[in-house]
Amino acid sequence: MNGTGDAAAAVDPPVIATLAAAGVATVYEAAGRRGLIDADLVQIVPGTRVAGPARTVLCGQDDNRTVHEAMTRLRPGEVLVLTMPRPAPVALVGELLATQAKVAGAVGVLVDAAVRDVDELRELGLPIWARWTRVRGATKRERGALDVPVRVGGATVCPGDVVVLDADGAVVVARGGAADVAAATNARIERETSLRSRLEAGEHSYDLHGMRAEDEHAG
């Protein structure tokens, strides 16, 4: 069972670049606090921050046959999103699959399961986020689904949606609204830049956000 469509062509590159540069927290707030992938994620390669259209994979339970198939469809600039019916500490990705993803041009991988070969993955340098690091291997018996909507951390990720990942975790932005979220993100960055300069000058957020006036009015 497979979906169709070219996820990489859906969102303009400048929009993706804006979301990547802003990071998860800023994008989440600019999106109206929507799209949070609410899961404890291990950032395998510290210091990485990426965004890209999702190439989604729904694997069979504890099985990574479909990950191998996904490597034949992966395109430059995409974030590979790997899921199963139920998250479990089973390694869907190790060094050899990650090598294929890097060669294909993926900007990152989100694994709603485990990865292994952590030292080798860090040396490879491909940004990867996973729920667990475990050596327990997956089977290769069940063909799952490619390019279909998947659920990760309470959020739905559709093919071509923009996934943003950094040290704070992950957020997903629907591809149809990505340009609007990017514009809201830029506006938020401008406001925060102005606030930062005032805070550095000694003012307080309690006053700048009007909370002191509200509390004094309330008595």
N, C-alpha and C positions, 0 to 999 in steps of 0.2 A: 504494500500500500504506500504510494508516494504522491506527493503534491507536485505542482508544476510552478513555473515562473522563475525569473532571474532575480533573486533577492538583491544582488549587488547594485542593480540599476535603479532601485526604487527611490533612494534619497540622495539629494545633491551632496557631493563631497564637502563643500564649505559648511553645510549644516552639520555633517558628521564631525568635521574638524572642530566646530564650535562646541559641540557637546563633549567631545573628548577632552578638549582643553579645560573646560569648566569643571568636569568631574562629577561624581555621583551625587554628592550632597547638594551642590548648587542646581544641578539638573532636576533632581527630585523636588526641591522647593519650587523651582521655576515652573515645573509641570503641575503645580497645584497639589503636591504631595501624592502624586499618583505614580504607579509603575514600580514601586519598590519590590525588589526581589529579596524577600525577608527570610534569609537563610544565613547561617554561619558559614562563611566561605574562607578557605585558606588561600591566601595569595602566594602562589608557588614561587613566583619571581618577584621579590620585593622591589618596590619603587616603580612598578609599571602602571600605566594608565592608558586605556584604549577605549575606542568606540567603533562600532561597525554594524552593518546589517546582519541580522541573524540568519545563519544556516541551521535549521532546526533538525534534530534527530530524536525520534522516540524509539529507544532500543527495547528489545525483549527484556524481561526481568532477569537481571544478573547476566546479561549477554551483550557482547559488543560486536556481533556480526555486522550490524547496521553502521557502526562507526567506520568499519573498513570500506563499506560501500559509499559512505558519505565522502570519503577522501577523493573519490572520482568526480564528485560534483562541486567540491569546495572551490571558491573563486577568491582572487586577491581582494583584500580589504574586509573580508567577512569575519564575523565572530561565530565560531562553531559552538552550538548549544546542544549539549548531550543530556538526555533524560531517560528515565525508565518509568514504568507505571508506579513504582514506589522507590524513593531514594533508599539506597543501601550501600554499605561500605565495601563495595566491589569495584575493583580497578577497571574502568572502561578505557583508560588511556595510560600508556607507558611511553618510554623513549621512542620506540619505532613509529608508533602512530603519530606522536607529536612531531617527529621529523617530517612525516608526510604532510602534516598540516602546515608546517613552516614552509616547506618547499612550494606548497600550493598558494602561499601568500596570505594565509589567515593572519589577522592581527591579534587574535586572542581565542581562547577556548574557555567555555564555562561548562563545568562538569557537575551535574547534580547527582554525584556518586563519588567514587574515589579515583585517585591517580596513584601511580607508583613510579619507581625510578626517579625519585625526587632530586637527587644530586645531579643526575644526567639531564633532567628537565631544566634545572636552573642553569646548567652549563649551556644548554641549547638556546635558552633565552626567550623562547616563545611565551608570551604572557598567558598564564593559565590560572584559573580559579576553580577550586573544587571543594566539596563538602568535607571530604576526608582524604587522608593519605593512608593507603592500605596496600598490602601486597597480594591480598586475595584476588585471584584471577577470574575473569569472566569466561563464560562459555561462548561458543560461536555457532550455535545451532538455530537460532530463531531470527528470521528476517523481520525487522520492525518496520518503521515508516520514516520516510524522509520528507522534509519540507511540509510539515503539518504543524498546526498550533500545538504547543506544549505548555505544561504548567511547571513553574520553578518558583519555589519559595512564595507560593500564594499568588504569583503573577502569571498571566498568560503571555507567552511570547509567540508571535506569529512570524512566519518567514518574511524577512525584509524589515521587521521592526528593528530599531536601533537599540543595541545593548551597550550600556556604558559601564565600565568596570575600573575600579581603582582600590586603594587600600581600605576604603570605607565599605566596599561590597559591590553591589550591582543594582542598576535600575534599567527598566525597559521603557522606551518611548515608541508609541505606535507610529508606523512610518507615515501615515496620513497626516499626523499632527506634528511631525518632527520639525518642520520649518517654523511653526508657531512657537514650539517649545524653545527652539534655538533663539528666536527673537526675544522671548521672555527671559531666557538665560542671559543674554547680553544686557538686557535692562537691569536684571538683578545684579550682575557684576558691576555695572556702573553705580548703582545705589550703594553696594557694599564698599566700593572704592572710596566713595564720598564719606561714608560712615567711618571707614578705617582711618582716614586722615583726621577726622574730628576726634576719634578716640585716642589717636596718637598725640593729639594736642591737649588731652586731659579731660575731655568731656566724658559723660557716662551714658551708657545705653539705657539706663533707667529713665533718663531725661529725654534722650533722642527718640525713644519709642513712645513717649508720652505716658509712661507708667506712673511716674511721680505725680503728674497732674491728676490722673485718674484716681490714684490712691488718696491724694489729699482732698479731692472733691468728694470721695466716698466717706471721708472721715475716718 
